[in-house]
């Protein structure tokens, strides 16, 4: 048995393309949701805070797999909403990791020294100006490590989407294994390799973002 069988690469690379696209789309959606919900958790309006809290608790307190099944299998039955496998996966992953990311946003904003916020108030900055010029630039530096961890977790979470028929990297691996069980070890070695390389590249991107974020800040 060839543990590095190159014959396995074409279908696995095809699945890797789907995994990468899914990861990029889901990270973008999760980031938007994280900021919106994180800011909503700090709103002065009780109804907004409560709605954001309910969303966060639901999506953090239930299984990602169940959320995927709801998006793909339950919505067509309950609400006659039909989503493609890719759309269902992106929405489920974005909502799930956006809920976790919102806590990163909220805690980072709260960690900004109150003295700087008070100074910006004394300078007659509007709430929007305070957030854009004083709070977010400092909070962003603190958010990056947490976002880095979450994007790696999101990448690993994509391995569940083959259960809703999306032909990602794991799906291709499982299909190859069903055709030839003798290639099981080689298939899983390639899967480990591709997931590791992808997660490592995401880690490098976050480290680059961290270095750029602290340039000129004396950190």
C-alpha positions, -999 to +999 in steps of 0.1 A: +000+000+000+014+034-010+008+058+020+013+088-003-007+076-033-008+105-058-039+089-074-059+103-045-050+139-051-073+150-079-106+143-061-091+155-028-079+188-043-114+192-058-128+188-023-102+211-008-114+239-032-149+236-018-135+236+018-115+267+011-144+286-004-167+275+024-142+286+050-137+320+034-174+327+029-182+315+065-154+336+081-167+367+063-202+361+075-192+352+110-170+383+113-199+406+102-223+389+126-197+390+154-193+427+152-231+434+148-240+412+177-211+422+199-221+459+195-257+450+201-248+433+234-234+467+245-265+487+233-283+511+256-316+496+244-327+466+265-346+450+236-316+449+214-294+435+241-319+408+249-323+398+213-286+396+208-282+376+240-309+351+230-292+346+196-258+340+212-271+316+238-291+296+212-263+292+188-236+286+214-258+262+233-268+239+204-248+216+182-234+229+149-244+196+133-280+201+144-279+237+131-266+223+097-295+198+096-320+225+105-307+248+077-307+221+050-334+196+060-359+213+084-363+248+068-378+233+035-403+214+055-413+241+081-410+273+060-406+261+025-372+277+023-349+257+001-312+264+004-283+248-015-259+228+005-232+255+002-257+282+013-269+262+043-234+254+054-222+290+051-252+303+071-250+277+098-212+281+102-215+319+101-242+321+127-225+295+150-191+311+150-205+346+148-221+339+181-188+330+197-171+359+179-195+383+193-182+376+228-147+383+216-159+417+202-178+425+234-151+416+258-124+434+237-144+466+236-150+465+274-113+460+279-105+494+264-094+517+293-122+538+305-099+568+308-095+570+271-133+568+265-138+596+291-111+617+274-129+613+240-162+624+256-145+655+270-133+663+235-169+662+224-165+632+202-198+617+190-205+581+200-197+570+164-165+590+165-155+575+198-161+540+185-144+545+152-114+565+163-107+555+199-124+522+209-123+499+178-086+506+168-075+494+203-101+467+206-092+453+172-057+444+184-072+425+213-098+407+191-073+392+166-060+363+188-095+353+196-106+356+160-076+335+150-086+307+173-122+308+160-113+307+123-092+276+130-122+260+148-145+271+119-122+254+094-123+222+114-161+226+117-164+225+079-157+187+081-193+182+092-208+196+060-204+164+041-233+151+061-256+176+042-241+163+008-216+191+003-187+177-017-159+192+005-125+177+014-140+152+040-167+141+016-142+133-011-121+114+014-151+093+025-161+086-010-126+074-019-126+052+012-159+037+002-144+027-032-112+012-018-110+004+019-073-005+015-065+032+009-080+043+042-047+051+059-034+070+028-067+090+026-066+101+062-030+110+060-038+133+031-068+147+049-046+155+080-021+171+057-045+194+039-064+205+071-031+212+088-016+232+060-048+252+056-051+259+094-014+269+094-019+294+066-048+309+084-026+312+115+001+330+095-025+354+082-037+363+117-001+368+129+005+391+099-027+410+108-015+413+144+019+427+134+002+452+111-023+462+138+003+471+164+026+491+140+031+525+155+012+517+187+042+510+208+029+475+218 
